[in-house]
Amino acid sequence: MCGCAGRTASVIGRNVNRISIIIPVLNEAPDIEPALDALRLLRERGHEVLVVDGGSVDGTPQRAQPLADRVISAPRGRAAQMNAGAAIAQGDVLLFLHADTRLPQDADRLVIDGLHDSASRWGRFDVRIGGRHLLLPLVAAMMNLRSKLSGICTGDQAIFVRRELFRSCGGFPSIALMEDIAMSRLLKKTSRPLRVLEPVLTSGRRWESRGVLRTIALMWWLRLRYCLGASPSRLSRSSPRPRSPARPRLGSSRLSGSRVRRPCTRVWSSVPSPRSVPPVPRIPSYGARPMKRIPSSSRSHAASDASCGGNPTEILGSECPMPSRRCCAIPDAR
């Protein structure tokens, strides 16, 4: 399937002196500095640390710059990022490490001595998962047992391989998911993987944040579908999304620690709703009362009748033609 099996003999006898640690990252600002600080002793012993960023927007490359030998950018995707780091690596062995995984203090000795004393050209570490959930040690034990029996390794186990063998195999397949399993299948054609019993420590945030049992079921379901021929690009739509940069919560400030007024999110429409229109006040209608009929016999009285008081009454904007108290069009008070 690949040409790496026929070229194994050319790299078996070569000495291993230097390790290149390749870390693919994407929005790992909270974890990248502790991860690189844990590799400081390995850098002091002459090993190389390469950080390959896949387009972070949270300042991960800037934080990694002073703590790594090189920080480069590559297209987003773990396979593409690890291949980009391997292309510029100068070490005799390539070790692919996740940002949330910690190597043992003497990882370089374990890898170099193990490859020198065995016929294996590649290998992996046992894994221990950090976290509070009671099932996490069982998950780690099952992962180690699976890799021991099948020879298939995952990225959490810090896969390492001789640089010449990695390049002769063509690197990680350019797929969206399961690139570590696909690479293990290629490398198995050359030798069984070297098992380093000293475990790496990986974060249990993935299991705890999504639920341990749910995460286990999802991973096994994805691997089963992959083994049955499902496309990795299609499987990636069902897998958990990559980590996104954290955003401050509404009502709090991460910079000052003080409370921040929650912004108004209501959008007012230019057309008021029927409930928002205030009721129209009722205007009393004084003309609704029945008018008192004026007797016909009283319409001929004189205008100078003193009983009217000499004050004409205004009706509908005009003066009463017969200013008398009996002729005024006053509503009936009864």
N, C-alpha and C positions, 0 to 999 in steps of 0.2 A: 504493500500500500504506500510505503514511503521508502526512500533510499537510505534511511538511517541504519537499518539492520546490517547492510553490507559494509558499512564504513566503521563499525564499532571497533574493530581490531586496531585501527589506526590511532585511536585515542585512548586505548586501555593503558598503555605503558607510560603515559605522560604524567608528570608530577602535578600535584594540586598545591598551589601556594597562596592563591588569592581568591577571595569570594566577592562577587558583585551582588549586592542585595538590591533588588528592584521592587519598588513599592508603587503600585498604581493607586491613584487617589482621585476622588471627586467629592468636593465639598466636605473635606475632613478637617476643617480649621480647629474644632475643639480637641481633636486627637492627634494631629500631626506632630506637634511639638513634643508631647510625651513619648510618642512612638520613636522619633528620631533621637531624642535624648537617651533612650534605652539602648541605642546602637552606638553611643559615643565611644565605648571601650573597644568595640570592633573596628571602628574607624582609626583609633589610636594604634591598633595592631596592624594597620596597613590595608584593611579591607575597604571596599568601595560601596557607597550608598547612593543610589539613584532614585529620584522621585519623578514619576511620570504623571503629569496632571492631564485630566480629560476634559477640561473646561470649567473649572471651579469658579464660582462667583462670590465666594465668601472669604477670599484672601488666603487660601491654602498655599499657593506657590510662594507668596511673600513670606509667610511664616516658616516655610521649609527651607528657604534659600540659605540662611546662615548655618543650618544644621545638617546639610547634605553636601556631597561632593558635586552633584549636578542636579538641576531641576529643569526638566524639559516638558514640552507640551506635545500631545498626540491626539488623534481623533478619539472621541468618547467611545468607551468599550474596553472591558478589562483585557481581552485578547490583544486588541490593537495597541493598548498602552504597554503591556508587558513585552510585546514584540519590539516596540520602539525603544524600550529600555535595553533589551538584549542586544539590539543592533549597535549600541554605543558602549556596551560594557567592556571592560578591560580585564576582568577577572577570569580565572580558569574555570570557576564554577559559578553558575547563575542560581541565585536563591530568590524565589518570588514570595514576597511577604505582604500580607494585608496590613493596613494601617492600624487595625484594632487587635493585632496579634503580637505577642512579645516572645522573643527568642530566649533560650537559656544563655547565661553569661558566657559559657564556654562553647557556644554553638559552632564557632569556627573550628575548634579542635575536634568536635564530634563529627562534623561533616568531612573534614580533610582526612582524619584517621580512618573513618569508616569507608570512604571511597578508596583509600590506599590499601586497606587490608582485605577488601572484598572484591568480588567480580562485578559488583553492581556499578553502573555508570550514572545512576540517578537514585533518588530516594525521597523520603519524607520523614517528618517527626510524628510521634504520637501527640495527641492534643488533649488539653484540659480546658474546660469551659468555665470561665469565671462568672459568678452570679449567685443569687440567693435561692433560686428555685431548686427543690429537692430532686427533680428529674434531670438536671443538667449533668451531674456526674455519670448517670446512666447513658445519656445521649453521647457523651464523649467516649465512654467504653464501647458503645455500639459502633461508633465511627472507626475507632482503632481496630476493632475486630473485623469489621467489613473490609478495611484496607489490607489487613493481614491475610485474609482469605482470598480476596479477589485481586489484589495488586493494583486496585484503582484508588487514586488519591484525589483529594480536593484541596482547594486553595487555602482553607483554614489550617492545613497541616504543613504549610511552608515547604512546598515542593522545591527540590534543588536538582540540578542536572549539569553535567559537564558542558561547557560552552560549545565545543566542537560538535558534540552529539546533538545539542539543541538546534544548531544551525543546519546540520545535515538533515534533520527531520523537517525542516521548514518552519520551525516555530509553532506557536499556538495556532490552531485553525481559526480562520476569520469567521467566527460564528457569534451570535448574540448571547448565547448561554451554553453551559456545559463545556466550556473550553478546557477546563482542567481534566474532566473525564476523557474528553477526546484526546488530549495530549498524553494522558496515562496509557491509553490504549496503544498509541504509537510507540511510546517508550518501552512498554512491556515486550515488544517484539525484539528488543535488544537484551534485556535482562530483567530479573525481578528487582523491584525497588528495595533500596536499603532502608531498613527501619531503625530510626533513632529512638531509643526508649525514653530518653529525657524529653519530657513533653514541652511543647510550646503552650502558652496561655493565650487563649482568644476570648474576646468579649462575648458575654451572653446576651447582649442587648437585642440581637435579632430574635432570639427565642422568647425573651421576657416581654418584649414590646408587642409581639404578635400572638403570644400564647405558645407554650412549649409543644403541646400536643398538636395544635393546629399547624405549627411550623414543620414539625416532623412529618405530618401527613402530607403537607404540600410538597416538601422536598422529595419524598418517596414517590408521590404521584407524578411529579415532573420527570424524575429519573426513569420511572417505568414507561412513560410516554416517549421519552427520548430513546430508550432501548427498543421500543416498538416501531421506531422510525419517524416520530413526529419531528417537524422542523424546529430547530432552536429559535428561529425568529418568532415562530408562533408560540413557543413555550415562554418566551420572554414577556409576552403580554400577560401571562398568568402569574409570573413571578413578582415578588415585591419590588417596588421601584427603588432606584438608587436614592441615597440620602440627599435631602435638600437642605439648604441653609436654614438655620433656625430663625424665626421671626419673633420679635417681642410681642407679648400678649397685649391686648387692649386693656387700658386701665392701669398699666404699669410701665415704668421706665427702667431699662437695664443700665443706662448710663449713670443716672443720678439716684436711682432707688426710690424716687418720689412718685406719687400718684399722678397720673395724667388724665385729664378730662376725656371721657369717652366721646368720640365724634358722633355727630348726629347722622344717622343713616337713612332717615325718612326723606323721601322724595315727594315734594308737593306738586300736584298737577295744576295746570293753568285753569282747568275746568273744575269748579268745586263740586264735591259730591252732594247729593240731596240732603244728607245729614248735616253737612257743614254750613248750609245756608240758614241764617237766623230767621226765625218766624216773623212774618210781617205783622206789626201791631194792628189790632182792630181799632178803626177810627169810628167813634160813635156817630150815628146818623140821626141828627135832630129832626130831620124832615119826615122820619118814619112814623111819628106820632100822628094820630088823626086830627085834622084841622076842624076847628069849630065853625059850623055853618053860620053865616051871617043872615039873619032874617031879612027878607025882602023889604019889610016895612021900615027897616032901619037904614036903608041905603040912601034915603032922601033927606037925612038930617042935615043941618047946616054945618058948614065948615068952621063956623065960629062958635061951635058948642063948647061951652066952658068946661064940660066934664072930661074932655080929652086932655086938659091940662096944657094945651098949646104946644105939645111935643109930638110932632108927626112921627109915625112909625115907619121904618124903612123895610120894605118887602121886596126881596129879589133885586136890590140895588135901586129901587125907585121909591119915592115918597107915597105914602098913603093918600089917595085923593080925598078921603073923607076922614080927617084927623079926629076921630072920636074913639073913646075907650071901647065902645061896643063894636067898632068896625075893624079894629086891629086884628090881623091874622096871627093870633097867638095860639100855640098848641094848647089843646085841651089839657088842663092840669089834672083832670080826674083820672 
